[in-house]
Every structure is written in C-alpha cells, then in structure tokens.
Amino acid sequence: MSDAEQPTDDHVPGDDEFEPIQVFPEAEEMDLRPGADNCYKCSTCDTNCPVAEVDDEFPGPKFQGPEQWRLKRQDDQDIDDSVMKCSNCMRCDSACPSEVPLSQMHNTARGEYVEENMSKFSREYVRNRILSNYRRLAPLASAFPRTANFVMGLSVTKWMGEKTLGITSEREFPEFATETFREWWAKRGGNATSKTRAREARVARDAQVENPDKRIAYFHGCYSNYNTPEVAKALVHVYEHFGYEIMVPDQSCSGTPMFANGMLDDARRAAETNVSELRDALENGADIVASCSSCSMSLRQEYPELFDFEGTEDVASNTWDAVEYLRVHEDLEAELEGTSVEDEEFAYHAPCHSRNQGLDGQTIEVVDAIDGIEAHDVGDSCSGISGTYGWKEEHYETSMKIGEEMFEHMDDAPAETGLTECPTCSMQMEHGTGYEIKHTLEVLEAALVGTDRGADGRRHQEAG
C-alpha cells in the first residue's frame, strides 16, 4: 500500500496523540478526541451551522455538543430531542477554532436519544430505520428495477410514503439501474476479493489490469452500485488508464445515514463488515478509494471516532477520495493537459463532507486542465439535503431553505449542468434547478478515456 502522506484536514483523525476520553459515563464505547473541554463558547460553530441559519428554534451545535455534555456530567438529564434536527453536515467540526469534536458528540448524543427516548414502534423510528438501511432494501428493488421505478414514481406511492412514514412526497425517488455496478463488474471479469473466496481468485474472461505494485480496493458505496453505476464504471476506466489493478471487496453501507439517524448498532455492524473486508484488501497491497465524499468521510473520521475494533485505524489512515488519490499518486493535472472534450460548462458544488476533508478546491483545479471544460464554483453554501435529512417530511422545507443560496448561484452561473461528488447533493441540485448532474469522475473519464469502448463498456485498448 502507499506510504504517501494524506493531505487531510486538521480535524480528520490521524494524529498520533489521539487519546480518547469518555463523554457519557454510561456509554462505555463512545469516546472523544482531546478537546471536548476546550469549548469557550465563541459560537463559531453556530454561525456556520446551515440548520441554525434558517431555523430559529434549533439551538445549534454548541448546545448539542459541549453544553449538553456538561449538563449530562452534572445531572441525570435526558438528551434534548432537538439533536434529531442536526443534519450531520459536520461543518461545525471544521469551523471550531479549538477542534472540539462536535460531530462525534452529536453522533453519540443521537445514538443515546434513539436508544433511550424514542419508541421503537413510533413512525419516526420506523421511518428513520428504513432510510438508514437503504442497503437492505435496494437489492430487492434492483432485482426488478423497471417495476420498482414505475411503482416508486407513482403519485399515490409518494402520497402513501408521506402519510404513513413521513417521507416527503415532494421529491422524486431515485431510479434503480437496470444493471448494478457489481453485476457489470462480474460480467466483465472482475476479481473476487471476499474472504469467503480465494484471495487471489481471478475470472479469466476479458483481459484486465493486473498490477501488484499499483492496486486499489474500491469502496463504491450503495448509490453507485444500485442507482448510478456510470460513476463506478468511470472510476474503473480512469484508474485502469493509470495502470491500477482494481479490487472490489464485499461491502456494506458506509454507515453515514445510520450515524445521522442515531442507529449506532446498525452502523457498528456495517463498519465491522467493511473494516474486515477492507483490511484484507490492505494486506493484499491495496489502498482504499471511495467515489462518494460521505463514504470516505465515514471511513476516515467516524469509524475511528466511534469504534475500537481491530483494523479500524488502519482502514481510516489508508482511505482516500478518488480524485485526491490520483492527485497525490499520479500527476493528474499533467495527464489532463492537452486533453479535450466537447465544450461544456458546469456549476460545481463542493459537498460539506468534501470540505471537511480539505478537498473543496480540488475539482475546480483538476477540470480546469481539460480543454473545453469550464467549472464555476457556486460557493461554500450547504446543499441542504444532508443525506436522509431532506427526505423527511418535517425537514423538507428547512432543507430547501438551506439550499436556496446554492440554487441561486447555480442559476447565476453560465451553465446548465451541475457537478458534485456527493449523490444526495446531486439529488438536491437536480431537485432545485432541474439541471442534469454529473460526477467529477465522469468528466475525467471523458477526457482521459473517451467514449470508444467495447461492448462491455471498456476501451478497446486497456491500460496495463
């Protein structure tokens, strides 16, 4: 695996001086980084919170984190229910000048609130459990994608979802692909990397890159597998262009929607699966690469903050964003110099979870090297959807108010196509503007690989 230093944001774990401290006495497994006592009430986190900006009743991250923690230490006090209004954008982490681990405090507080104060038979709990466990339901829908897309698109389905579960009827459900990425990968001759199979097993059909010196394990996440396999395919094509051998381990959800909904037991089970499989890939010389900014954030920050099982730190310290990895390990900008595509302008939105990893400026820099492409940064505002947050009936209007600034900037930009690395940000961008939305990897694929591919979706001339 690579020894290259990761250019992560200061708030992402990786410091050798990590010494967890306990937050809630009864929560033995929920520890925090140093700094929990360092809050001096400057309120910088509150002024950077997109929910607090549009919702006067939301007390803000300072109350949800340090202040609630202090109350918890002094009195036998329940977690305030307003913690469920936090969208988990995690902007407070990067805003805090004292590096108070705010999002970790919010995650632990939500977990305790759900466990101790939310009825397991309530509509809210059932709805949140369903939204958190998209990975459990998606395989069924993807088995009959055309039927699922038709049924989910019906007005009556959306109406029933809102009335029975509280899932807003204002949004269009994302369509399921007729062929998942993993199905495409298997047909193409993708290598097997699950521990339940031989480590070095190969499927002989179709030549593909085999390179023990340049090997990545691709964490594609749920959405790129079931809904937008074109993003995952773009990663394969781009990385093979640079001569990388690609492994696709067995994997569960990254856990991001579970953290956001206080379903920490579900998140732990998913993390155990992912850490086990990804650690096995590390032992085979691979680095871990994710195409979704929330997935990479989860593996890099939330896993080591919340879980202590073996391999968690190894996975966190060897996980990379897909574009970031190529910028560090390859001369990506130089490779793009002289490439050209059909003229297109993009309105680019940097997801909050990219910003929290210190990656918010990289996409503009990278695509500027491609002739025919111009990307306009639409500012540092939050999109507002924050994963499952904007899908909840009670938060829909708040999510749209948060997104207004982004919508206006997109409308002002000389572009009618959006660009981002977050699947739910892309939903919000499309919902608020009607624009087609692309992933940065799709732009890199067009520039580096082009469209001259064989029947299996690859170039006729493979790298390596």
C-alpha positions in Angstrom: 0.0 0.0 0.0 1.1 3.6 -0.5 3.3 5.4 2.0 2.3 8.8 0.6 1.2 11.3 3.2 -2.5 12.1 3.1 -3.3 15.8 2.8 -6.2 15.7 5.2 -7.9 18.5 7.0 -6.6 19.0 10.6 -10.0 17.9 12.0 -9.8 14.4 10.4 -8.3 11.9 12.8 -4.7 10.8 12.1 -2.8 12.4 15.0 -0.5 10.0 16.8 -1.5 11.8 20.1 -5.1 10.5 19.9 -6.3 9.8 23.4 -10.0 9.1 23.7 -11.9 10.5 26.7 -15.3 9.5 27.8 -18.3 11.6 27.0 -21.3 10.0 28.7 -20.5 7.8 31.7 -22.9 5.1 30.7 -21.7 4.9 27.1 -18.6 2.9 27.6 -17.8 2.6 23.9 -18.4 6.2 22.9 -15.2 8.2 23.4 -14.0 11.5 22.1 -10.8 13.1 20.9 -8.9 15.6 23.1 -10.6 19.0 23.0 -14.1 18.2 24.4 -13.4 20.6 27.3 -11.9 23.2 25.0 -15.1 24.9 24.0 -15.0 28.5 25.2 -18.4 29.4 23.7 -17.3 31.5 20.8 -20.3 30.3 18.9 -18.4 30.0 15.6 -19.9 26.5 15.2 -23.4 28.0 15.5 -22.8 30.7 12.9 -21.5 28.1 10.5 -24.4 25.7 11.0 -26.8 25.7 8.0 -29.7 24.4 10.0 -29.4 27.1 12.7 -29.2 29.8 10.0 -32.7 29.0 8.7 -34.4 27.5 11.8 -34.6 29.9 14.8 -35.8 27.0 17.0 -32.7 24.9 16.5 -30.3 25.5 19.4 -27.2 24.8 17.3 -24.2 22.6 17.5 -22.7 24.3 20.6 -25.7 23.2 22.6 -25.9 19.8 21.0 -22.3 19.1 21.8 -20.3 20.7 24.7 -23.2 22.3 26.6 -25.3 19.2 26.6 -22.3 17.1 27.6 -21.6 19.4 30.6 -25.2 19.1 31.7 -25.0 15.3 31.3 -22.0 15.2 33.6 -23.7 17.3 36.3 -27.2 15.9 36.3 -29.2 12.9 35.3 -30.6 14.6 32.3 -32.1 13.2 29.1 -30.7 14.1 25.7 -32.7 17.0 24.2 -34.9 15.9 21.3 -33.5 18.8 19.2 -30.5 16.6 18.5 -32.6 14.9 15.8 -32.7 18.2 13.9 -29.0 18.1 13.3 -28.4 17.3 9.6 -24.9 15.8 10.2 -23.3 18.1 7.6 -20.3 18.2 10.1 -19.4 21.8 9.2 -19.1 22.5 12.9 -16.0 20.3 13.0 -14.0 22.4 10.6 -15.4 25.7 11.9 -14.4 25.2 15.5 -11.1 27.0 16.3 -10.5 24.8 19.3 -11.0 21.5 17.5 -13.8 20.4 19.8 -15.1 17.0 18.3 -18.6 18.3 17.8 -19.9 15.9 15.2 -18.8 13.0 17.3 -20.6 14.4 20.3 -23.7 14.8 18.1 -23.4 11.2 16.9 -23.2 9.8 20.4 -26.0 12.0 21.6 -28.3 10.9 18.8 -27.4 7.3 19.5 -28.4 7.7 23.1 -31.5 9.6 22.3 -32.8 6.9 19.9 -31.9 4.1 22.3 -33.4 5.7 25.5 -36.1 8.1 24.4 -37.5 7.1 21.0 -40.2 4.4 20.9 -39.2 1.5 18.6 -42.9 1.4 17.5 -43.1 5.1 16.6 -43.5 6.3 13.0 -40.3 8.3 13.3 -38.2 5.3 14.4 -39.6 3.0 11.7 -39.1 5.7 9.0 -35.6 6.5 10.2 -34.6 2.9 10.3 -35.8 2.4 6.7 -34.0 5.4 5.4 -30.8 4.4 7.3 -30.8 0.9 5.9 -31.2 1.7 2.2 -28.6 -1.0 1.6 -31.1 -3.6 2.9 -34.0 -2.6 0.6 -32.1 -1.7 -2.6 -31.2 -5.3 -3.7 -34.9 -6.1 -3.8 -35.7 -3.1 -6.0 -32.7 -3.6 -8.2 -33.9 -7.2 -8.9 -36.9 -5.7 -10.6 -35.7 -2.2 -11.5 -38.3 -1.2 -14.1 -41.2 -2.3 -11.9 -39.6 -0.6 -8.9 -39.0 2.6 -10.8 -42.6 2.7 -12.1 -44.2 2.0 -8.7 -41.9 4.5 -6.8 -42.7 7.1 -9.4 -46.5 7.0 -8.9 -48.1 9.9 -7.1 -50.0 7.5 -4.9 -46.8 5.8 -3.7 -45.3 9.1 -2.7 -48.5 10.2 -1.0 -48.7 6.9 1.0 -45.0 7.3 1.9 -45.7 10.7 3.4 -48.9 9.8 5.2 -47.7 6.5 6.7 -43.9 7.1 7.2 -43.3 10.8 7.0 -41.1 10.6 3.8 -41.8 13.8 1.9 -43.8 13.4 -1.3 -42.1 16.5 -2.8 -39.1 14.6 -4.1 -38.7 12.1 -6.9 -37.3 8.7 -5.8 -34.0 8.0 -7.5 -34.3 5.4 -10.2 -32.6 2.0 -10.0 -30.2 1.0 -12.7 -31.2 -2.0 -14.9 -27.7 -3.4 -14.2 -25.9 -2.8 -10.9 -22.2 -1.9 -10.9 -21.3 -5.2 -9.2 -23.3 -7.2 -11.9 -21.4 -5.3 -14.6 -18.1 -5.9 -12.8 -18.8 -9.7 -12.5 -19.7 -10.0 -16.2 -16.6 -8.0 -17.1 -14.4 -10.4 -15.3 -13.8 -8.6 -12.1 -11.6 -10.2 -9.5 -13.1 -11.7 -6.3 -11.8 -10.3 -3.1 -14.2 -11.5 -0.4 -12.7 -13.5 2.4 -15.2 -16.2 1.5 -13.4 -16.8 -1.7 -9.7 -17.3 -2.5 -7.8 -14.1 -2.0 -6.1 -14.2 -5.4 -9.0 -15.6 -7.4 -9.5 -14.3 -10.9 -12.2 -14.7 -13.5 -10.4 -15.2 -16.8 -12.9 -13.6 -19.2 -11.6 -10.3 -20.7 -8.1 -9.1 -20.0 -7.9 -6.5 -17.2 -5.1 -4.7 -15.4 -3.1 -6.8 -13.0 -0.5 -4.8 -11.2 0.6 -5.8 -7.7 2.6 -2.5 -7.5 -0.5 -0.3 -8.2 -3.6 -1.8 -6.6 -6.7 -0.2 -5.1 -9.7 -1.5 -3.2 -12.8 0.4 -4.5 -15.4 1.3 -1.9 -18.3 2.1 -4.3 -21.0 2.6 -1.7 -24.7 1.9 -2.1 -25.8 4.6 -4.5 -23.1 4.0 -7.2 -23.9 0.3 -7.1 -27.7 0.4 -7.4 -28.5 3.8 -8.9 -25.6 5.4 -10.7 -23.3 2.6 -11.9 -21.9 5.0 -14.5 -20.0 6.7 -11.7 -18.4 3.5 -10.6 -17.6 2.5 -14.2 -16.0 5.9 -14.7 -13.7 5.2 -11.7 -12.7 1.8 -13.2 -11.9 3.3 -16.6 -9.9 6.2 -15.1 -7.9 4.1 -12.7 -7.2 1.5 -15.3 -6.0 4.3 -17.6 -3.3 4.9 -15.0 -2.5 1.2 -14.8 -4.1 0.3 -11.5 -5.4 -3.1 -10.6 -8.8 -2.7 -9.1 -10.3 -4.9 -6.3 -14.0 -4.6 -5.4 -14.4 -6.1 -1.9 -17.6 -7.2 -0.4 -19.0 -4.3 1.5 -21.9 -2.9 3.4 -23.2 0.7 3.7 -20.6 3.1 4.9 -22.8 3.9 7.9 -23.3 7.6 7.1 -27.1 7.5 7.1 -27.1 5.4 10.3 -24.9 7.9 12.1 -27.2 10.7 11.1 -30.2 8.9 12.4 -28.7 7.6 15.7 -28.8 4.0 14.6 -25.4 3.2 16.0 -25.9 -0.5 16.4 -26.7 -0.8 12.7 -23.6 1.4 11.9 -21.4 -0.8 14.0 -22.5 -3.9 12.2 -21.9 -2.3 8.8 -18.5 -1.0 10.0 -17.4 -4.4 11.2 -18.1 -5.9 7.7 -16.3 -3.1 5.9 -13.3 -3.0 8.2 -12.9 -6.7 7.9 -13.0 -6.8 4.1 -11.0 -3.6 3.6 -8.3 -4.7 6.0 -8.0 -7.9 4.0 -7.5 -5.7 0.9 -4.8 -3.7 2.7 -3.0 -6.9 3.4 -3.0 -7.6 -0.3 -1.2 -4.3 -1.0 -4.2 -2.1 -1.9 -5.1 1.4 -0.8 -8.8 2.1 -0.3 -10.5 4.6 -2.7 -14.1 5.9 -2.4 -16.0 7.8 -5.1 -18.6 9.2 -2.6 -17.4 12.0 -0.3 -19.6 10.9 2.5 -18.3 7.3 2.3 -14.7 8.4 2.5 -15.6 10.8 5.4 -17.3 7.9 7.3 -14.3 5.5 6.9 -11.7 8.1 7.7 -13.3 10.0 10.5 -16.4 8.5 12.0 -15.1 4.9 12.2 -12.1 5.7 14.4 -14.1 8.1 16.5 -16.9 5.7 17.3 -15.5 2.2 17.0 -12.5 0.5 18.5 -12.4 -2.9 16.9 -9.2 -4.2 15.2 -8.3 -2.7 11.9 -10.4 0.5 12.2 -7.4 2.8 12.4 -5.6 1.0 9.5 -8.7 1.4 7.3 -9.1 5.1 8.2 -5.5 6.0 7.6 -5.4 4.3 4.2 -8.7 5.6 2.8 -8.7 8.2 0.0 -11.1 10.2 -2.1 -10.9 9.1 -5.7 -9.7 12.3 -7.2 -7.5 13.1 -4.2 -5.7 9.8 -4.6 -4.8 10.4 -8.3 -3.6 13.9 -7.5 -1.2 12.6 -4.8 0.0 9.4 -6.5 -0.2 10.5 -10.2 0.5 13.7 -12.0 -3.2 14.1 -12.8 -3.2 17.7 -14.0 -0.2 17.0 -16.3 -2.0 13.9 -17.7 -5.1 16.1 -18.4 -3.1 18.8 -20.1 -3.8 18.6 -23.8 -7.0 16.5 -23.4 -10.2 18.0 -24.8 -13.9 17.2 -24.7 -16.9 18.8 -26.3 -17.4 22.2 -24.8 -19.4 22.1 -21.6 -19.8 24.4 -18.6 -20.6 23.1 -15.1 -21.9 24.6 -11.9 -19.8 22.9 -9.3 -20.9 22.3 -5.7 -18.3 21.1 -3.1 -20.1 18.8 -0.7 -19.8 19.5 3.0 -18.1 16.2 3.6 -15.5 17.1 0.9 -14.9 20.4 2.7 -14.4 18.6 6.0 -11.7 16.5 4.4 -9.9 19.6 3.0 -10.9 18.7 -0.6 -13.2 21.5 -1.6 -10.9 23.2 -4.1 -9.5 20.2 -5.9 -12.2 19.6 -8.5 -12.1 23.1 -10.0 -8.3 22.8 -10.2 -8.4 19.4 -11.9 -11.1 20.1 -14.5 -9.6 23.4 -15.5 -6.8 21.5 -17.2 -9.2 20.0 -19.7 -9.8 21.9 -22.9 -13.5 22.6 -23.5 -14.5 22.3 -19.8 -15.2 25.2 -17.5 -16.4 24.7 -14.0 -17.9 27.5 -11.9 -17.7 27.1 -8.1 -21.2 28.0 -6.8 -19.9 29.0 -3.3 -19.5 27.3 0.0 -23.2 27.0 1.0 -24.6 23.7 2.0 -26.9 21.9 -0.4 -29.4 21.3 2.4 -30.4 17.7 1.8 -27.7 16.1 4.0 -28.4 12.5 3.1 -31.7 11.4 4.6 -32.4 14.7 6.4 -34.1 16.4 3.4 -36.2 13.3 2.7 -38.1 13.7 6.0 -41.4 15.5 5.8 -40.7 17.6 8.8 -37.3 18.7 7.5 -38.1 19.2 3.8 -38.8 22.9 3.9 -35.7 23.5 6.1 -33.6 21.6 3.6 -34.9 23.7 0.7 -34.3 27.0 2.6 -30.7 25.9 3.3 -30.3 25.1 -0.4 -31.7 28.4 -1.7 -28.3 30.1 -1.9 -26.8 27.2 -3.8 -29.8 27.2 -6.2 -29.4 30.9 -6.8 -25.7 30.6 -7.5 -26.3 27.7 -9.9 -28.9 29.8 -11.7 -26.4 32.7 -12.0 -23.6 30.5 -13.3 -23.3 30.3 -17.1 -24.0 26.6 -17.0 -27.0 24.2 -17.2 -25.2 21.1 -15.9 -24.2 20.6 -12.2 -21.1 18.8 -10.9 -20.5 17.3 -7.5 -19.1 14.2 -5.8 -22.0 13.5 -3.4 -25.0 11.5 -4.5 -27.5 13.2 -2.3 -26.2 16.7 -3.1 -26.8 15.8 -6.7 -30.4 14.9 -5.8 -30.9 18.3 -4.2 -29.1 20.1 -7.1 -31.3 18.5 -9.6 -34.5 18.9 -7.5 -33.8 22.7 -7.0 -32.7 23.6 -10.5 -33.8 20.8 -13.0 -30.2 20.6 -14.2 -28.5 17.3 -15.2 -25.9 16.5 -12.6 -22.6 14.7 -13.2 -19.8 13.3 -11.0 -16.2 14.6 -11.4 -15.1 11.1 -12.4 -17.4 11.1 -15.4 -15.7 14.3 -16.6 -12.2 12.7 -16.1 -13.4 9.6 -17.9 -14.5 11.6 -20.9 -11.2 13.4 -21.1 -8.8 10.6 -20.4 -10.6 7.6 -21.9 -13.1 8.9 -24.3 -16.2 7.0 -25.5 -14.5 4.4 -27.8 -15.3 1.3 -25.8 -16.2 -2.3 -26.4 -19.5 -4.0 -25.7 -18.6 -4.4 -22.0 -18.2 -0.7 -21.6 -14.4 -0.5 -21.7 -12.0 0.9 -24.1 -10.7 -1.4 -26.9 -7.2 -0.7 -25.6 -6.9 -1.3 -21.9 -4.1 0.2 -19.8 -1.5 -2.1 -18.3 
